[in-house]
């Protein structure tokens, strides 16, 4: 897989047959072979996770599918106002909390060319969702035998000054969601690491890593504070998984994994 960090919580994952773009709202999206299937995911409606500019990609890639959290409400009147072409509307799908949907990978290509070694099952793209502790969903995407997790804003959002009731509610909701995927394997996970939480910035990331079998974890939602990544990696609490945390130093950084 080739993974590109775009900006904030935006990442691109390129596999043998598909391109997955998560939570784009700003930055530069790489160019791909036009015959590859492109899937664009938006986890929720917040402006730092969703931008109508994603629909411009349909002008470049004929095999494109948009998979949006159902809290992003876009009826026909709205799409008319926003000048979203009617031709791409059948390619827009909405998915709710705790849902599972399968999408066919139409082109079945490898590096832009037909790949007969890929059977029908491996060519399908499976999307599962969890319920965010903020808005929308978290995504679990399985394609070509790889399992990819993108948290969106599913995180342990605990803050100094919150009430006991707020802490208990957030803690229960976050841990309940992660319990649904306890001990599950993920080849790649994109996880919030937000410096605004001050001393609690690492709680959600740490809980996820210790609850799942994640091979590689990419921090996100760190508001350009790249130092927060090394801060976590150097913490004693993260010792058991620090070598699985990917360093991000700049937008556009590419990883071959």
Backbone bond lengths (Angstrom), bond angles and torsions (degrees), N, CA, C in turn:
res aa  C-N    CA-C-N  psi(-1)  N-CA   C-N-CA  omega(-1)  CA-C   N-CA-C  phi
1 X - - - 1.464 - - 1.530 109.41 -
2 X 1.317 114.62 144.77 1.453 121.02 172.16 1.526 107.60 -110.77
3 X 1.316 115.69 124.22 1.467 121.33 -177.57 1.521 108.97 -117.12
4 X 1.318 116.00 131.85 1.460 121.56 178.58 1.524 109.32 -120.77
5 X 1.327 115.56 128.91 1.468 119.65 173.01 1.523 108.12 -83.39
6 X 1.318 116.32 122.58 1.462 120.69 -177.38 1.526 110.67 -93.68
7 X 1.322 116.34 -64.43 1.470 120.90 -179.37 1.526 107.83 -175.85
8 X 1.322 117.34 139.46 1.462 124.29 173.24 1.538 111.25 58.21
9 X 1.331 118.49 -103.99 1.467 121.37 175.64 1.518 111.57 -107.92
10 X 1.312 116.98 14.61 1.452 121.81 -176.58 1.521 112.46 -92.04
11 X 1.311 115.83 124.64 1.464 122.54 178.12 1.513 109.46 -137.20
12 X 1.320 114.99 155.59 1.456 122.22 172.37 1.523 107.97 -122.06
13 X 1.326 116.16 134.48 1.460 122.61 177.14 1.525 107.44 -122.39
14 X 1.332 116.62 122.26 1.463 121.05 179.63 1.526 109.11 -112.66
15 X 1.344 116.49 122.18 1.453 122.23 177.71 1.535 109.08 -109.56
16 X 1.349 116.04 -169.01 1.460 119.36 -178.72 1.523 112.20 -59.22
17 X 1.325 116.80 -38.32 1.460 120.12 -172.30 1.520 113.90 -116.68
18 X 1.304 117.36 -16.57 1.461 119.17 -168.19 1.527 112.88 -134.94
19 X 1.314 113.48 161.74 1.456 122.57 170.22 1.525 107.33 -123.12
20 X 1.314 116.38 128.57 1.462 122.48 177.94 1.523 107.87 -114.07
21 X 1.317 116.88 125.43 1.461 121.83 177.66 1.519 107.87 -118.33
22 X 1.336 115.74 121.83 1.461 121.19 -175.52 1.522 111.52 -110.49
23 X 1.322 115.71 131.67 1.465 125.21 166.97 1.532 113.87 48.07
24 X 1.321 115.31 47.71 1.460 118.99 176.11 1.528 109.90 -74.79
25 X 1.329 115.92 133.22 1.466 119.33 166.36 1.516 111.53 -139.69
26 X 1.332 116.30 -14.93 1.459 119.85 -176.10 1.519 108.46 -163.19
27 X 1.329 116.39 151.18 1.453 120.08 177.41 1.516 111.50 111.41
28 X 1.330 115.48 -172.81 1.459 122.09 -175.83 1.521 110.30 -106.88
29 X 1.319 116.31 121.53 1.465 121.73 176.70 1.524 108.08 -88.24
30 X 1.339 118.40 130.08 1.473 119.72 178.99 1.525 111.21 -62.37
31 X 1.329 115.75 163.02 1.448 121.51 174.45 1.525 109.48 -92.49
32 X 1.338 116.96 146.37 1.451 122.49 -177.69 1.525 109.59 -130.49
33 X 1.331 114.76 168.35 1.462 119.11 174.64 1.523 108.54 -63.08
34 X 1.316 116.50 132.10 1.467 120.71 -173.12 1.522 113.69 -67.72
35 X 1.346 117.13 -16.09 1.458 119.35 -179.63 1.525 112.74 -87.90
36 X 1.314 116.70 -4.44 1.461 119.05 178.19 1.523 110.46 -79.21
37 X 1.331 115.49 149.87 1.464 120.21 173.38 1.519 109.16 -76.03
38 X 1.307 116.27 130.86 1.465 121.62 179.73 1.527 108.55 -114.40
39 X 1.332 115.78 127.54 1.457 122.23 177.37 1.524 108.30 -118.27
40 X 1.309 115.73 125.72 1.467 121.53 -178.28 1.522 108.14 -111.80
41 X 1.333 115.86 122.83 1.460 122.32 -177.25 1.526 110.30 -110.98
42 X 1.329 115.75 137.76 1.468 121.35 171.56 1.513 107.31 -130.39
43 X 1.327 115.65 118.94 1.466 120.32 -171.51 1.521 113.80 -77.49
44 X 1.341 116.93 -24.30 1.467 119.76 177.27 1.524 109.83 -171.42
45 X 1.314 115.04 177.96 1.463 121.44 -167.99 1.525 115.17 -82.99
46 X 1.321 119.83 -9.18 1.462 120.22 -177.74 1.525 110.68 -56.97
47 X 1.322 115.82 144.89 1.460 120.26 -172.60 1.525 113.31 -66.43
48 X 1.329 118.26 -17.19 1.463 119.56 176.98 1.534 112.01 -92.01
49 X 1.349 116.62 12.21 1.459 121.45 176.95 1.525 113.09 -134.77
50 X 1.317 117.42 -10.52 1.466 120.57 -175.91 1.517 109.89 -143.90
51 X 1.332 114.69 134.48 1.454 120.94 178.88 1.526 107.76 -144.24
52 X 1.309 116.70 131.17 1.469 120.90 179.94 1.532 112.75 -60.29
53 X 1.318 117.41 -14.68 1.458 120.39 178.73 1.529 112.27 -62.36
54 X 1.331 117.60 -18.66 1.470 118.85 179.91 1.528 111.79 -59.34
55 X 1.319 116.71 -28.52 1.464 119.53 -176.99 1.529 112.36 -71.71
56 X 1.333 116.93 -14.51 1.459 120.62 175.06 1.525 111.15 -66.65
57 X 1.335 117.02 -22.42 1.464 120.80 -179.64 1.523 112.12 -63.49
58 X 1.334 116.58 -23.70 1.466 120.47 -179.88 1.529 111.48 -64.72
59 X 1.325 117.52 -19.82 1.458 120.92 177.86 1.528 111.40 -74.36
60 X 1.337 115.93 -18.93 1.469 120.77 -176.43 1.519 111.71 -103.50
61 X 1.333 116.19 -41.54 1.454 121.00 -172.00 1.531 110.92 -112.42
62 X 1.311 118.40 113.61 1.468 120.49 -177.17 1.517 113.66 -69.26
63 X 1.343 116.53 -31.59 1.466 120.07 -179.24 1.524 108.25 -100.42
64 X 1.317 116.24 77.50 1.459 120.92 -176.98 1.525 110.12 -124.73
65 X 1.313 114.46 143.45 1.467 121.54 178.70 1.519 108.24 -135.11
66 X 1.318 116.25 135.16 1.460 121.93 178.38 1.530 108.40 -107.91
67 X 1.323 116.68 123.47 1.460 122.09 -178.97 1.525 107.36 -117.67
68 X 1.315 115.40 105.99 1.463 121.67 -171.27 1.518 110.70 -115.26
69 X 1.314 115.60 142.80 1.461 120.17 172.44 1.523 109.54 -59.48
70 X 1.319 116.35 143.35 1.466 120.65 -174.68 1.528 113.29 -68.55
71 X 1.348 118.34 -10.11 1.470 118.63 175.16 1.533 111.13 -76.40
72 X 1.345 116.64 -10.46 1.464 120.71 173.83 1.523 106.74 -86.54
73 X 1.302 116.04 92.06 1.468 121.06 -172.80 1.527 109.74 -84.73
74 X 1.325 114.85 120.14 1.456 120.48 -177.84 1.518 108.56 -139.61
75 X 1.322 116.03 86.86 1.461 118.06 176.06 1.532 109.52 -82.52
76 X 1.335 116.06 179.11 1.461 119.99 -176.20 1.526 112.24 -61.02
77 X 1.319 116.36 -39.36 1.468 119.43 -179.64 1.528 110.67 -63.63
78 X 1.328 116.08 -41.71 1.467 120.53 178.96 1.528 110.01 -62.87
79 X 1.330 116.60 -45.28 1.461 119.63 -178.74 1.529 111.24 -66.42
80 X 1.318 116.60 -32.34 1.459 119.63 174.40 1.528 110.46 -62.96
81 X 1.335 115.91 -45.45 1.469 120.27 -178.78 1.518 111.64 -63.84
82 X 1.322 116.31 -35.24 1.463 121.11 -176.73 1.531 112.90 -91.54
83 X 1.323 116.25 5.68 1.464 121.71 176.38 1.525 113.16 58.81
84 X 1.322 115.94 38.81 1.463 120.48 173.59 1.517 107.73 -82.14
85 X 1.316 118.93 117.12 1.467 121.53 -173.34 1.528 112.88 -57.24
86 X 1.303 115.62 141.57 1.464 120.56 178.94 1.520 111.58 -61.69
87 X 1.324 116.79 -28.28 1.467 120.73 -176.86 1.521 112.99 -64.91
88 X 1.344 117.61 -26.21 1.472 118.46 -178.24 1.528 112.61 -99.83
89 X 1.313 117.70 -7.76 1.463 119.72 -177.50 1.523 113.09 -61.12
90 X 1.342 119.76 -35.43 1.473 118.78 175.98 1.526 113.21 -65.74
91 X 1.328 117.42 -12.61 1.462 121.74 -179.62 1.528 111.95 -94.90
92 X 1.332 117.03 5.05 1.466 122.09 -179.79 1.525 108.80 -102.61
93 X 1.323 116.06 123.01 1.461 121.74 179.46 1.521 109.05 -122.08
94 X 1.311 114.71 144.58 1.458 120.61 177.42 1.523 109.12 -112.48
95 X 1.312 115.57 139.29 1.457 120.42 -178.43 1.522 109.33 -131.45
96 X 1.316 116.28 138.12 1.453 121.20 -176.99 1.519 112.63 -98.77
97 X 1.313 114.74 -170.37 1.452 121.35 -178.64 1.527 110.61 -74.43
98 X 1.328 115.92 139.78 1.464 122.48 176.60 1.529 112.08 57.17
99 X 1.319 115.85 43.21 1.461 121.95 177.84 1.522 110.52 -113.30
100 X 1.320 115.15 160.56 1.462 122.26 174.92 1.519 108.35 -133.60
101 X 1.331 116.50 128.82 1.461 121.45 177.75 1.520 109.51 -137.94
102 X 1.330 115.53 147.17 1.456 121.69 177.54 1.516 110.02 -113.79
103 X 1.324 115.47 135.46 1.459 121.78 179.19 1.525 108.50 -122.72
104 X 1.346 118.20 132.44 1.464 119.37 177.49 1.521 110.85 -74.32
105 X 1.316 115.47 141.13 1.455 120.16 171.90 1.524 106.35 -88.99
106 X 1.306 116.84 104.71 1.461 122.35 -167.70 1.518 113.42 -67.82
107 X 1.326 116.71 -43.82 1.464 119.01 -171.08 1.516 113.50 -78.80
108 X 1.356 117.74 -26.10 1.465 122.13 -177.82 1.524 110.61 44.66
109 X 1.325 114.75 55.62 1.452 119.52 -177.83 1.512 111.89 -109.57
110 X 1.287 115.14 159.99 1.455 122.36 171.44 1.514 106.77 -129.22
111 X 1.322 116.27 119.36 1.460 121.14 -175.41 1.529 111.90 54.69
112 X 1.360 114.28 35.06 1.454 119.02 176.77 1.507 114.79 85.69
113 X 1.344 118.85 1.76 1.453 122.53 -178.61 1.516 110.24 -123.27
114 X 1.339 118.95 150.79 1.467 120.88 179.64 1.525 111.09 -55.68
115 X 1.323 115.83 138.16 1.461 121.44 -178.50 1.516 108.92 -125.65
116 X 1.322 117.08 100.15 1.457 121.29 -176.72 1.513 112.95 -72.39
117 X 1.338 117.58 -11.26 1.464 119.88 -179.24 1.517 112.39 -76.73
118 X 1.332 116.83 -12.54 1.454 120.97 -178.73 1.521 109.61 -90.43
119 X 1.341 117.12 118.35 1.457 119.72 179.18 1.518 109.94 -80.10
120 X 1.334 116.25 173.02 1.469 120.42 -175.17 1.511 111.88 -60.73
121 X 1.346 116.26 -40.55 1.458 118.92 -176.95 1.515 110.78 -64.27
122 X 1.328 117.12 -45.47 1.458 119.37 -177.43 1.515 111.46 -70.16
123 X 1.342 117.01 -19.22 1.456 120.02 -179.09 1.522 112.37 -83.53
124 X 1.322 117.37 -13.92 1.459 119.68 177.54 1.522 110.98 -75.44
125 X 1.312 114.38 153.87 1.458 120.88 175.48 1.528 107.48 -114.54
126 X 1.318 116.20 119.88 1.456 122.72 -178.29 1.520 109.35 -102.90
127 X 1.326 116.50 127.60 1.461 121.61 179.39 1.522 109.32 -118.44
128 X 1.328 115.94 125.60 1.457 122.39 174.07 1.526 107.83 -120.34
129 X 1.313 117.18 153.55 1.457 119.92 178.56 1.517 112.04 -128.93
130 X 1.315 114.43 153.31 1.458 123.19 168.37 1.526 107.72 -115.46
131 X 1.311 116.90 169.37 1.465 122.04 179.23 1.516 109.97 -90.94
132 X 1.307 116.97 125.53 1.457 120.51 178.97 1.528 111.08 -70.61
133 X 1.322 115.24 152.42 1.470 120.72 172.76 1.521 110.76 -84.91
134 X 1.329 116.35 0.72 1.458 121.70 173.97 1.520 107.12 -120.63
135 X 1.319 118.81 -104.36 1.457 122.60 176.62 1.526 109.32 -115.88
136 X 1.327 115.86 151.68 1.446 121.06 169.81 1.511 115.68 74.20
137 X 1.347 115.22 -138.35 1.458 121.22 -169.13 1.519 110.95 -136.76
138 X 1.333 114.75 166.34 1.465 123.16 162.52 1.523 106.63 -106.44
139 X 1.336 116.48 148.72 1.457 121.45 -177.50 1.524 111.83 -108.22
140 X 1.331 115.77 139.50 1.458 122.83 165.73 1.522 105.85 -120.79
141 X 1.316 116.44 118.21 1.463 121.66 -175.43 1.522 109.30 -119.45
142 X 1.330 115.95 126.26 1.458 121.41 177.18 1.525 108.87 -115.35
143 X 1.332 115.86 123.56 1.458 120.65 179.61 1.530 108.66 -153.78
144 X 1.339 116.70 139.04 1.465 122.05 179.97 1.525 112.22 52.23
145 X 1.318 116.53 35.53 1.457 120.95 177.46 1.511 114.75 78.62
146 X 1.323 118.67 2.48 1.460 123.00 178.90 1.526 110.04 -105.11
147 X 1.329 115.99 143.03 1.459 121.31 179.86 1.526 108.35 -117.26
148 X 1.319 115.42 122.64 1.462 122.22 -173.33 1.519 109.13 -122.68
149 X 1.316 115.75 132.42 1.470 122.12 -179.74 1.522 108.89 -114.52
150 X 1.333 116.41 130.01 1.464 121.45 172.33 1.520 107.35 -126.13
151 X 1.314 115.69 118.52 1.466 120.86 -170.61 1.518 114.10 -73.93
152 X 1.356 117.61 -20.48 1.459 116.56 -169.51 1.522 108.05 59.15
153 X 1.316 117.00 -127.31 1.473 120.68 175.39 1.529 112.34 -107.72
154 X 1.337 116.63 24.90 1.466 119.12 172.15 1.523 107.54 -77.08
155 X 1.318 115.86 107.84 1.457 120.84 -174.57 1.525 108.91 -157.26
156 X 1.291 115.33 164.28 1.476 121.44 176.12 1.527 106.22 -86.29
157 X 1.328 115.76 84.78 1.459 121.36 -175.22 1.525 110.73 -83.29
158 X 1.311 115.11 78.56 1.469 121.27 179.10 1.524 108.87 -106.98
159 X 1.343 116.02 139.70 1.459 120.88 -173.20 1.533 110.78 -134.67
160 X 1.313 115.22 150.22 1.470 119.94 170.97 1.523 109.14 -60.54
161 X 1.319 116.46 137.93 1.454 120.73 177.39 1.507 114.82 90.41
162 X 1.327 118.68 -5.12 1.459 120.01 178.04 1.526 109.97 -72.21
163 X 1.318 116.09 157.04 1.460 120.12 178.97 1.532 109.71 -77.96
164 X 1.316 115.34 165.64 1.466 120.08 177.19 1.516 110.25 -61.13
165 X 1.333 116.18 -39.06 1.467 120.65 179.74 1.529 110.83 -64.51
166 X 1.346 116.82 -41.89 1.462 120.41 178.59 1.527 110.87 -64.43
167 X 1.324 116.26 -42.63 1.466 120.37 178.80 1.524 110.93 -61.78
168 X 1.320 116.62 -46.39 1.465 120.88 -177.59 1.517 111.18 -64.53
169 X 1.329 116.39 -43.25 1.457 120.49 -179.89 1.528 110.92 -62.22
170 X 1.335 117.42 -48.76 1.458 121.12 -179.15 1.524 111.31 -63.81
171 X 1.314 116.54 -44.33 1.464 120.94 -178.45 1.523 110.53 -62.04
172 X 1.308 116.59 -45.31 1.474 120.50 -179.50 1.520 111.19 -63.75
173 X 1.326 117.25 -43.86 1.466 119.93 -177.54 1.522 111.79 -67.86
174 X 1.325 116.80 -40.79 1.464 119.59 179.39 1.528 111.41 -66.75
175 X 1.313 116.35 -49.28 1.461 119.21 -176.68 1.526 111.51 -67.29
176 X 1.323 117.68 -30.80 1.471 120.84 176.10 1.517 110.99 -63.07
177 X 1.335 117.12 -41.67 1.460 120.14 179.23 1.524 111.52 -66.94
178 X 1.314 116.89 -44.82 1.462 119.87 -177.98 1.530 110.73 -68.23
179 X 1.321 117.44 -29.28 1.470 120.38 176.74 1.527 110.91 -60.59
180 X 1.335 117.01 -29.68 1.473 120.96 179.77 1.534 111.91 -64.05
181 X 1.325 116.90 -22.94 1.464 120.71 -178.03 1.532 111.15 -119.15
182 X 1.306 117.23 21.11 1.463 121.39 -178.50 1.528 110.64 -57.18
183 X 1.309 115.70 132.00 1.469 124.54 178.27 1.525 113.65 66.73
184 X 1.311 117.78 11.78 1.461 120.10 178.61 1.530 110.25 -79.76
185 X 1.328 115.91 146.11 1.460 120.87 178.88 1.526 110.45 -87.33
186 X 1.332 115.54 134.53 1.458 122.35 171.41 1.521 108.16 -129.00
187 X 1.309 115.99 130.33 1.456 119.30 176.03 1.525 110.77 -69.99
188 X 1.318 115.46 -38.56 1.465 121.73 179.71 1.515 108.60 -142.44
189 X 1.327 116.30 137.84 1.467 121.18 174.26 1.522 109.15 -131.49
190 X 1.328 115.99 136.77 1.463 123.18 175.63 1.524 106.80 -108.39
191 X 1.338 116.33 117.64 1.460 121.02 -167.51 1.527 111.62 -129.67
192 X 1.343 117.82 138.09 1.468 120.32 177.22 1.526 112.21 -63.60
193 X 1.323 114.50 141.56 1.469 122.52 174.71 1.519 105.43 -144.05
194 X 1.318 116.45 84.90 1.460 121.77 -165.62 1.531 111.75 -101.77
195 X 1.343 118.07 114.23 1.466 120.92 -178.29 1.522 113.69 -65.20
196 X 1.328 118.59 -16.08 1.463 120.58 179.29 1.523 111.70 -66.04
197 X 1.333 116.37 -18.75 1.469 119.82 179.13 1.529 112.31 -81.21
198 X 1.311 116.14 0.52 1.467 122.40 177.64 1.531 110.64 54.50
199 X 1.309 119.44 -124.68 1.470 121.12 -174.14 1.525 113.39 -66.84
200 X 1.320 117.05 -9.78 1.465 120.19 -178.82 1.534 112.21 -103.24
201 X 1.333 116.59 10.72 1.468 120.85 -174.38 1.524 112.89 -58.59
202 X 1.313 117.80 -26.97 1.456 122.48 -172.03 1.526 113.89 -96.51
203 X 1.315 119.19 -7.43 1.464 121.85 -170.95 1.527 112.50 -58.22
204 X 1.328 117.32 -52.73 1.457 120.37 -176.18 1.519 112.29 -66.24
205 X 1.325 116.95 -42.74 1.461 122.56 178.86 1.530 109.88 -59.57
206 X 1.314 115.47 -48.27 1.466 121.68 -178.35 1.527 111.44 -63.21
207 X 1.321 116.73 -43.42 1.470 120.37 -178.24 1.521 110.47 -64.50
208 X 1.328 116.35 -40.57 1.463 120.39 178.54 1.529 110.57 -63.55
209 X 1.325 117.45 -48.17 1.458 120.85 -175.94 1.524 111.87 -64.59
210 X 1.310 117.06 -34.37 1.464 120.10 -179.21 1.532 112.44 -83.80
211 X 1.325 116.61 -9.80 1.470 120.75 179.97 1.522 112.61 -101.23
212 X 1.339 117.05 -17.38 1.464 121.18 -176.10 1.525 110.39 -123.62
213 X 1.310 114.58 171.52 1.471 121.12 175.63 1.527 107.46 -108.06
214 X 1.313 114.61 80.57 1.456 121.24 -174.58 1.512 110.66 -101.75
215 X 1.331 116.15 125.59 1.464 120.58 -176.85 1.521 112.09 -74.63
216 X 1.342 116.83 -45.97 1.455 121.33 -179.14 1.519 109.76 -137.82
217 X 1.329 116.57 134.54 1.466 121.44 -178.76 1.523 109.76 -121.39
218 X 1.330 115.72 127.72 1.461 122.25 177.54 1.524 109.13 -106.45
219 X 1.322 118.37 117.84 1.469 119.94 173.94 1.528 110.68 -65.47
220 X 1.324 116.28 151.94 1.464 121.23 176.85 1.526 108.43 -153.20
221 X 1.319 115.50 175.53 1.470 121.71 176.89 1.533 111.57 61.50
222 X 1.342 115.48 33.45 1.474 119.19 -175.83 1.527 112.60 -102.48
223 X 1.342 116.82 9.83 1.468 122.97 171.25 1.529 112.47 54.22
224 X 1.320 115.78 42.53 1.473 123.83 177.39 1.530 113.82 67.25
225 X 1.319 117.74 10.23 1.461 120.39 175.29 1.531 107.92 -90.92
226 X 1.327 115.75 81.48 1.461 121.02 -176.38 1.527 112.08 -64.98
227 X 1.313 117.89 -21.36 1.467 120.79 -178.08 1.523 112.13 -66.17
228 X 1.336 116.61 -20.76 1.463 119.83 -178.05 1.541 110.80 -65.39
229 X 1.334 116.52 -23.48 1.462 120.36 -179.44 1.523 110.60 -71.24
230 X 1.320 117.13 -49.36 1.467 119.92 178.13 1.527 110.95 -66.47
231 X 1.321 116.19 -31.12 1.467 119.48 177.62 1.522 110.54 -60.86
232 X 1.332 116.67 -43.86 1.460 119.92 177.55 1.526 110.98 -67.53
233 X 1.321 117.58 -45.16 1.461 121.03 -176.24 1.525 112.06 -61.28
234 X 1.320 116.78 -27.27 1.465 120.80 -178.70 1.519 113.44 -90.90
235 X 1.324 117.18 -1.22 1.463 120.40 178.92 1.527 110.17 -79.65
236 X 1.307 116.21 140.78 1.458 120.50 177.82 1.513 112.74 -60.03
237 X 1.336 116.89 -33.14 1.463 120.46 -179.63 1.526 112.47 -62.99
238 X 1.325 116.13 -25.16 1.467 120.36 -176.21 1.521 112.72 -97.66
239 X 1.314 117.58 8.04 1.468 120.77 -172.70 1.529 112.73 -56.39
240 X 1.327 117.13 -39.74 1.469 119.81 -174.48 1.521 113.74 -70.99
241 X 1.334 117.62 -16.71 1.465 119.00 -179.19 1.528 113.26 -131.96
242 X 1.315 118.65 7.02 1.471 120.39 -174.82 1.523 112.55 -60.32
243 X 1.337 117.35 -31.68 1.471 119.66 179.99 1.521 112.55 -75.17
244 X 1.329 117.02 -4.24 1.463 121.22 177.18 1.521 111.95 -104.17
245 X 1.328 117.10 1.68 1.465 121.66 176.16 1.522 108.73 -89.13
246 X 1.299 116.89 124.87 1.459 121.54 -178.52 1.525 110.35 -82.96
247 X 1.319 115.75 134.26 1.459 120.98 176.20 1.526 109.90 -78.68
248 X 1.303 115.91 132.93 1.466 121.46 174.57 1.519 107.26 -119.58
249 X 1.304 115.57 127.16 1.460 119.71 -176.14 1.529 113.24 -118.76
250 X 1.360 115.95 -18.43 1.457 117.59 -177.87 1.532 109.89 -163.79
251 X 1.313 115.71 158.77 1.452 121.00 174.93 1.528 109.50 -69.21
252 X 1.312 115.62 144.01 1.450 119.75 -177.83 1.509 114.12 86.87
253 X 1.327 117.79 -0.92 1.465 121.10 179.19 1.521 110.56 -64.53
254 X 1.338 116.06 135.95 1.460 122.51 -175.26 1.523 109.83 -113.50
255 X 1.334 115.37 139.45 1.458 122.39 178.97 1.519 109.11 -126.58
256 X 1.304 117.38 131.45 1.460 122.59 172.05 1.520 107.33 -102.50
257 X 1.326 117.22 112.28 1.466 120.07 -175.10 1.532 110.43 -127.60
